[in-house]
Amino acid sequence: MPFKGVSALSTCLILDCFSLVYRSFFGLPTSIRRQDGQIINAVLGFYNTLTSLMRQFQPDYLFVASDHPSPTFRHELFPAYKEHRPPMPEELRGQIELIEEVIASFSIPLVSLAGYEADDIMGTMSHYAPADTHCYLVTTDRDALQLVSERVTVVVPNSRANKLFTPEIVRYELGVPPERVPDYKALVGDSSDNIPGIPLVGPKTAVRWLDMFGSLDELIKNADLLPGKAGQNLAQQQEEAHLYRELATIERSVPTYCCWQAGRLAFAEEDVRRTLDSLGIRAAVPEIG
């Protein structure tokens, strides 16, 4: 799904919709309401984050990737995947359509696909982006660190200063390079996604093993050489380790069917202003370009 016709030195922002929506909802009080009583704290927070990113990065292209409500292929592989997560708060559920109106007012494509998560959309779009385009993936989900490369930077939003993850920073913080993040998560697990990991294998052990053998596959081949109960656990749970890695691996070739040119950032200020007025939000409309 390569994209063509993009000018040199392009910058693209791809936002993880629900990651930013939840951050906005829990970051601002639900006492923020419009005159009719509708809670709009998440709407306001999302708008402020979106426009702040526009001003900071001055993107040529902007997309919003969203989770689809249907089960994903990961649920089919492992029914317990993310099953511990609570349902969306009702105070937030009533704001989703309003947030979609904000996105539409900027003419930003909102991309989702049945069977996949926003991570998979971001992984695919950044993977197939033109060679002369740098992608910035905005998310609070550290699963996305596996996507980091010389052409892809993960941005974790912060009220003071956004944190940018380059390959060097991923290696420094996790102890493994981006391409080994799924291997690392297969070993240590991921409580946020309900991926168990291998019992007694913590971050230090996982990093040491991956440094020694280079990859999960080579590690499993040599599991009989690993000392202690943690080594025995890996030797006995090789199939589980492969499954956990598959669950943690972001797909990069999903059929998003989204035209790259549709993401070129161009909007009418009056459309944004009209939407803000209907939402009861008093905020500046950013100037881009």
C-alpha positions in Angstrom: 0.0 0.0 0.0 2.7 2.6 -0.9 1.7 6.2 -1.2 2.8 8.4 -4.0 2.9 12.0 -5.0 4.1 13.5 -1.7 6.6 16.4 -1.8 10.0 16.2 -0.2 10.6 16.7 3.5 7.0 16.1 4.5 5.9 15.7 8.1 3.0 13.5 9.1 1.2 13.3 12.5 -0.8 10.1 13.2 -2.8 10.3 16.4 -4.0 7.4 18.5 -7.6 8.5 19.1 -8.7 6.7 22.2 -5.4 7.0 23.8 -5.7 10.8 23.7 -9.4 10.7 24.5 -8.9 8.8 27.7 -6.0 11.0 28.6 -8.2 14.1 28.1 -11.1 12.6 30.0 -9.1 11.7 33.1 -6.9 14.8 32.9 -9.8 17.4 33.2 -12.7 17.5 35.6 -16.2 16.4 34.5 -17.5 19.7 35.9 -16.5 21.2 32.5 -19.9 21.3 30.7 -21.7 23.4 28.1 -24.8 25.4 28.9 -27.2 22.4 28.4 -25.3 20.3 30.9 -23.4 18.1 28.5 -20.0 17.1 29.9 -17.3 18.2 27.4 -14.0 17.8 29.4 -12.7 15.1 27.0 -13.8 17.2 24.0 -11.9 20.2 25.3 -8.8 18.2 26.3 -8.7 16.5 22.9 -9.1 19.8 21.1 -6.3 21.4 23.1 -4.0 18.4 22.5 -4.8 18.3 18.8 -4.2 22.0 18.2 -1.1 22.1 20.4 0.4 19.3 18.2 -0.5 21.1 15.1 1.3 24.2 16.3 4.3 22.3 17.4 4.9 20.0 14.4 3.3 22.1 11.6 2.4 18.8 9.8 1.8 18.5 6.1 -0.4 15.4 6.8 -2.5 14.4 9.7 -4.5 11.3 10.4 -6.4 10.0 13.5 -6.3 6.2 14.0 -9.0 4.6 16.1 -9.8 1.3 17.6 -12.8 -0.5 16.0 -15.6 -1.7 18.4 -15.4 -5.3 17.0 -13.1 -7.9 18.6 -9.6 -8.0 17.1 -7.7 -11.0 15.8 -5.8 -10.9 19.1 -9.0 -11.7 20.9 -9.4 -14.8 18.7 -5.9 -15.9 19.5 -6.2 -15.2 23.2 -9.7 -14.6 24.6 -8.4 -13.1 27.8 -6.7 -10.3 25.8 -7.6 -7.0 27.5 -10.5 -8.6 29.2 -9.7 -7.0 32.6 -10.3 -3.4 31.2 -13.3 -1.7 32.6 -16.0 -0.5 30.2 -15.9 3.1 29.0 -17.3 5.5 31.5 -20.8 6.8 30.6 -19.6 10.4 31.0 -17.1 9.7 28.3 -19.3 7.7 26.0 -21.5 10.7 25.5 -18.6 12.7 24.2 -17.2 10.4 21.5 -19.6 11.7 18.8 -18.6 15.3 19.7 -14.9 14.5 19.5 -15.6 13.0 16.0 -17.2 16.3 15.1 -14.0 18.1 16.1 -11.9 15.8 14.0 -14.3 16.2 11.0 -14.2 20.0 11.3 -10.5 19.9 10.5 -11.2 17.5 7.6 -8.9 15.0 9.2 -9.4 11.3 8.2 -10.5 9.1 11.1 -9.3 5.6 10.2 -10.4 2.4 11.8 -10.7 -1.2 10.6 -12.7 -4.2 11.9 -10.4 -6.8 13.6 -7.6 -4.4 14.3 -6.5 -1.8 16.8 -5.3 1.8 16.3 -1.7 0.6 16.8 -2.1 -1.5 13.7 -3.4 1.4 11.7 -0.5 3.6 12.8 2.0 0.8 12.1 0.7 0.3 8.6 0.5 4.0 7.7 3.9 4.8 9.0 5.4 1.7 7.4 4.1 2.6 4.0 4.7 6.3 4.2 6.8 7.8 1.4 10.6 7.6 2.0 10.7 11.4 2.2 8.2 11.7 5.0 8.8 11.6 8.7 5.9 10.2 10.8 5.2 11.2 14.4 2.9 8.8 16.2 1.2 10.4 19.1 0.1 8.0 21.8 0.4 7.1 25.5 0.6 3.4 24.6 4.2 2.2 24.8 3.4 -0.8 22.6 4.0 1.7 19.8 7.7 1.9 20.7 8.4 -1.1 18.5 7.5 1.2 15.5 10.3 3.7 16.2 12.9 4.0 13.5 15.0 6.7 11.8 11.7 7.8 10.0 9.2 7.2 12.8 9.2 8.9 16.1 6.7 8.2 18.9 5.4 11.2 20.8 4.0 10.7 24.3 2.0 13.9 25.1 2.7 15.7 28.3 1.2 18.9 29.6 4.7 20.4 30.2 6.7 19.0 27.3 5.9 16.1 24.9 8.4 13.2 25.1 9.9 12.0 21.8 11.1 8.5 21.4 14.0 7.8 19.0 15.6 4.4 18.5 18.4 5.5 21.0 15.9 6.6 23.6 13.9 3.3 23.3 17.1 1.3 23.8 18.1 3.5 26.8 14.7 3.2 28.5 13.8 -0.4 27.8 17.2 -1.9 27.3 16.3 -3.4 23.9 16.0 -1.8 20.4 12.6 -1.1 19.0 12.5 -4.3 16.9 12.9 -6.4 20.0 10.1 -4.8 22.0 7.6 -7.6 21.1 10.2 -10.2 22.2 10.7 -8.3 25.4 6.9 -8.1 26.1 6.5 -11.8 25.4 8.9 -12.5 28.2 7.9 -9.9 30.8 4.3 -9.7 29.9 2.1 -6.6 29.7 -0.5 -6.0 32.4 -2.3 -3.3 30.5 -3.1 -5.8 27.7 -3.5 -8.8 30.1 -0.5 -10.6 28.5 0.9 -12.9 31.2 4.5 -13.2 30.2 6.8 -16.0 31.4 6.7 -16.5 35.2 9.7 -15.1 37.1 11.1 -13.3 34.1 11.4 -9.7 34.9 12.8 -6.8 32.9 16.4 -7.2 33.9 16.4 -11.0 33.1 14.6 -10.4 29.7 17.1 -7.7 28.7 20.1 -9.9 29.7 18.7 -12.9 27.8 18.0 -10.9 24.7 21.4 -9.4 24.8 22.9 -12.8 25.0 20.9 -14.5 22.3 19.7 -11.6 20.1 16.0 -12.6 19.7 13.2 -14.6 21.3 13.6 -17.4 18.7 17.3 -17.9 19.5 16.6 -17.7 23.2 14.0 -20.4 23.0 16.3 -22.6 20.9 18.8 -22.3 23.8 16.3 -22.4 26.7 18.0 -25.5 28.1 21.1 -23.4 28.8 19.2 -20.9 30.9 19.7 -21.2 34.7 17.1 -21.2 37.5 13.4 -21.6 37.6 12.9 -18.7 35.1 14.9 -20.7 32.5 12.8 -23.8 33.3 9.6 -21.8 32.9 10.6 -20.5 29.4 11.6 -24.0 28.4 8.2 -25.3 29.4 6.2 -22.4 27.9 7.7 -22.0 24.5 4.3 -22.0 22.7 3.0 -19.4 25.2 6.0 -17.2 24.5 5.4 -17.3 20.8 1.7 -16.5 21.4 2.5 -13.6 23.7 4.9 -12.2 21.1 2.2 -12.4 18.4 -0.2 -10.6 20.7 2.4 -7.8 21.3 3.4 -7.4 17.7 1.8 -4.5 15.8 0.6 -5.4 12.3 2.0 -3.2 9.6 0.2 -4.4 6.5 -3.5 -4.1 7.3 -5.9 -2.9 4.5 -6.6 0.6 5.7 -7.8 1.8 2.4 -7.0 5.4 3.3 -5.6 7.6 0.6 -2.4 9.4 1.7 -3.4 12.6 0.0 -6.7 12.7 2.0 -4.6 13.4 5.0 -3.1 16.7 3.7 -3.9 19.2 6.4 -6.2 21.8 5.0 -9.3 23.1 6.8 -11.6 26.1 6.8 -11.4 28.2 9.9 -15.1 28.9 9.8 -15.9 25.2 9.9 -13.8 24.7 13.0 -15.3 27.8 14.6 -18.8 26.7 13.9 -18.1 23.4 15.5 -16.5 25.0 18.5 -19.5 27.3 18.9 -21.9 24.3 18.8 -19.9 22.6 21.5 -19.7 25.6 23.7 -15.9 25.7 23.5 -14.1 29.1 23.5 -10.7 28.5 22.0 -8.4 29.8 19.3 -8.3 28.1 15.9 -4.6 27.3 15.0 -2.9 28.9 12.0 -1.0 26.3 10.0 1.6 26.9 7.3 
